[in-house]
Amino acid sequence: MSIYSHPLMPVQILLFKLVFNSKAKKPHAKPSSTATMVLQNDIDLLNPPAELEKKKHKLKRLVQSPNSFFMDVKCQGCFNITTVFSHSQTVVVCGNCQTVLCQPTGGRARLTEGCSFRKKGD
């Protein structure tokens, strides 16, 4: 069987012509969108950006850290400050006036409207 009688030969020649005979790109052409895209290989693995670390799962970060935190919640009625866990699974009420400060959801607890909070420091 000859090389020239192979059934795929015309397709290979056509591909060769398309690849090597294509016009050169003009120098003033716009760069493609992939030039600005950050690839996974371009990230410094020892010093990853904080926003990328925050998006990762809590166990897959460079240093494992939880998503939960404690916070001080100020009651809107009596201005009493109560410490609440961010992922609380029970209804938290104010110690003085018995108003509801937060209600549990599937994940984080939902604060009552009007309640202000701040994350507790280390």
C-alpha positions in Angstrom: 0.0 0.0 0.0 1.4 3.3 -1.0 1.6 6.4 1.2 -0.3 8.4 -1.3 -3.2 6.0 -1.5 -4.0 6.3 2.2 -7.6 7.5 2.7 -6.6 10.1 5.4 -3.9 11.7 3.3 -5.9 14.5 1.8 -7.2 15.5 5.3 -3.6 15.6 6.6 -2.5 17.8 3.7 -5.4 20.1 4.3 -4.6 20.4 8.0 -0.9 21.0 7.1 -1.9 23.8 4.8 -4.2 25.4 7.3 -1.6 25.4 10.1 1.4 26.5 8.1 -0.2 28.7 5.5 -2.3 30.8 7.9 -1.7 34.5 7.9 0.5 35.9 10.6 -1.1 37.8 13.3 -0.9 41.5 13.1 1.1 43.2 15.8 -1.7 45.6 16.7 -4.2 42.8 17.1 -6.1 42.6 20.4 -4.7 40.0 22.8 -6.9 37.0 23.4 -8.9 36.6 26.6 -6.7 33.7 27.8 -3.7 36.1 28.1 -5.3 37.8 31.1 -6.7 34.7 32.7 -4.8 33.4 35.7 -3.9 29.8 35.3 -3.6 27.4 38.1 0.1 26.9 37.3 0.8 30.7 37.7 -0.1 30.9 41.4 2.6 30.9 44.0 1.8 27.8 46.1 3.8 28.9 49.1 2.2 32.4 49.3 -1.3 32.1 47.8 -3.6 35.2 47.6 -6.0 35.6 50.5 -9.1 35.7 48.3 -8.2 32.3 46.7 -7.6 30.8 50.1 -10.9 32.0 51.4 -12.8 30.4 48.5 -11.2 27.0 49.2 -12.7 24.3 51.4 -11.7 24.7 55.1 -9.6 21.5 55.0 -8.0 22.2 51.6 -6.4 25.5 52.5 -2.6 25.8 52.9 -3.2 26.1 56.7 -6.5 24.6 57.8 -8.8 27.1 59.4 -12.5 27.0 60.2 -15.2 29.2 58.6 -16.9 29.8 61.9 -16.2 32.5 64.4 -17.6 34.0 67.6 -19.2 37.5 67.5 -20.5 40.1 69.9 -24.1 40.9 69.1 -25.7 44.1 70.4 -29.4 43.9 71.3 -31.4 46.6 69.5 -33.7 47.1 72.5 -31.5 47.3 75.6 -28.1 47.5 73.9 -26.8 44.5 75.9 -23.9 42.7 74.3 -24.1 38.9 73.9 -21.5 36.5 72.5 -22.9 34.3 69.8 -21.4 31.5 67.7 -21.7 32.2 63.9 -23.0 28.7 63.1 -25.3 28.5 66.2 -27.9 25.7 66.0 -30.2 27.2 68.6 -32.2 30.4 68.9 -30.2 32.9 70.9 -32.2 35.4 73.0 -31.1 38.5 74.9 -30.4 37.9 78.6 -32.2 41.1 79.7 -35.2 41.7 77.4 -35.7 38.2 75.9 -35.7 39.4 72.3 -34.4 37.0 69.6 -30.9 37.9 68.4 -30.4 35.2 65.8 -32.1 32.2 64.3 -30.4 29.0 63.1 -30.4 28.1 59.4 -28.7 25.2 57.6 -25.3 26.9 58.0 -24.7 30.3 59.5 -27.1 31.7 62.0 -29.3 34.6 60.6 -29.1 37.7 62.7 -32.3 39.6 63.5 -32.7 42.9 61.6 -31.4 45.8 63.5 -28.8 43.8 65.5 -25.3 45.0 65.1 -22.3 42.6 65.5 -18.5 42.4 65.3 -16.2 39.5 65.1 -14.3 38.6 68.3 -10.6 39.1 68.0 -8.0 36.4 68.8 
